[in-house]
Amino acid sequence: MKIERTVEIMAPVSKVWEAIIDHKKFGEWFRCKLDQPFKEGEMSTGMMTYPGFEHVEWNAKVIRIENEKCLEFSWPPYIEDEAVDLEKELWLDCTFELTAIADGTLLKITESGFDRLSPAIRDDARRGNEQGWKIQAGHILDYVTKNS
């Protein structure tokens, strides 16, 4: 069970990659303030700045960085239900893959691992993240387009 979003961005791969791998630029379009650069095998921490979600911590473990090709991290599911113990849930996997196309870059965003979540939160997490990735795909498109 996974979410896939593809975005065609009329900018070179290097510009799209910069918006993803630079933690400050990533934070601008994703709406979070990250404490440190992404480093393979290390944690990325910070706080969300997205309106209404400023109370949510950003925690992700960087799994893989492949220069100008792929950023992969895992992160905990988020559900606005205080009865749910998210500490007991397995993390989701997120991948940003970049491919050069004739007019720019094809960015593929994949989030998987929903089948590993407990049935109590699986559908809500997937539904919320499906909408979230739709919004974030628009954010990165706008960000790169304005800053190219």
Protein Blocks (a to p, Z undefined) as FASTA:
>chain_A
ZZdddddddddfklmmmmmmmmklmmmmnopadfbdcdehiacddddfbehilmpccddd
dfbdcehkbccdddddddddfkbcfklpccddddddddddfklcadddddehjlmpcfkl
mmmmmmmmmmmmmmmmmmmmmmmmmmZZ
